[in-house]
Amino acid sequence: MPEAIERKTVSDLLSSLQKKPHLIQVIIGPRQVGKTTAAKMAAERWPGRVVYASADLPLPPGPEWIENQWQIAKRESSERPVLLILDEVHKVKGFGETIKRLWDEQAFSSQLAVFPVLLGSSSLLLSRETNESLAGRFFLHRCLHWSYAECRRAFGWDLEHWLFFGGYPAAAMMAEDEERWRSYILDSLIEAILSRDVLSLQNINKPALLRHLFLLSASVPAQILSYNKMLGQLTDAGNTTTLAHYLRLLEQAFLVAGLERFSTGRVRSRGSSPKLIVLNNALPNAVSRRSFKQALDDPAWWSRLVENAAGAHLINGLAGLPFEITYWRQRNDEIDFVVRSGTKLWAIEIKSGREGKARGMEAFRRIHSNSQPLIIGPGGLSLEDFFLADPRRLFEP
């Protein structure tokens, strides 16, 4: 990660270590967005010793690996506690129970010799282990895809470059060589995430179907597809239940989110047609194999990229907060995104060149008169200002 930018995770982690020493610190996020760098930057300001170890090994280690690292850290402690950073800890089967036992033993002895920081790039396994084994013992930090504001500050990018090359900092260094950039995204990110963070850690009956589902999602960003239609476009097809499950796995791997259709009822069907949002624009552009110039010269594709990036900006920016993000469609009327928090409701329309959506806002507000309209693009908040804004500030009471 460039020295020019320090992500908020660094200050949040340092603050939490100081104010919440009774809690285990957990950092989750996609591969290659700076989780390890953020933890190490925080470690540089730690007043005591630091022990770092990664479980990202050819053969996943067992629980004894955690025991060994904990004992190493404990031996390093003297007057001050040792910061123990365990990277890719979700690769250790049953890590939660081991961490829980060691942490509870330490708490019972009233001597905080080791302050553990757990890092992982699979939110499914990490959240399951922490929620089941470490309930009440951890504080969660999210280190997600880089925003436009971060990429502009670190790389001097304009909005068009971010909309195409996305928010992976290591890949950003290769943007001037598009073939090298594309190979990195396809091989070092997509393939690594699918094979090492999903397929190797889950019981996947149809691995080819999961890969094809990701490729289909990346080829149609920001589009609404029914599960039946997806089945018609995929080989090695299973059923809609399998597809819905695989889509959730892709979301837990920080690749693709399937937004549900807005409903005022509390029960929402998972079988409804999801709107596919790829969580980093680098992914669909690498898969499409269009060049930067070709993407700019294709109005339909560029419009999809803008709408997809807007959805990803909302999802990444509001993660972990009491917001619900959906879409709305009724016959020929559509609202790109609907954001709800408690009784507050916002209807969001992205105006980036596509026509035929003007009636959507009027139709939605006739039904939901309490909703607040938010136009992004000509006639409303500019695309530049929207992507520079922290989504939390856009929806303040």
URRADA-V217986 format. One record per helix or strand. SS is the DSSP state (~ for helix, > for strand). FROM is the first residue (numbers start at 0). TO is the last residue. If there is no record, write none. Layout:
# URRADA-V217986
SS/FROM/TO ; SS/FROM/TO
This chain:
# URRADA-V217986
~/7/18 ; >/23/27 ; ~/34/43 ; >/49/53 ; ~/62/75 ; >/81/86 ; ~/88/90 ; ~/94/108 ; >/113/119 ; ~/122/132 ; >/137/141 ; ~/147/154 ; ~/158/164 ; ~/168/171 ; ~/177/198 ; ~/206/218 ; >/222/224 ; ~/226/232 ; ~/239/251 ; >/255/258 ; >/260/260 ; >/273/277 ; ~/280/287 ; ~/291/295 ; ~/298/316 ; >/323/329 ; >/332/340 ; >/343/350 ; ~/357/366 ; >/371/376 ; >/380/380 ; ~/382/387 ; ~/390/393
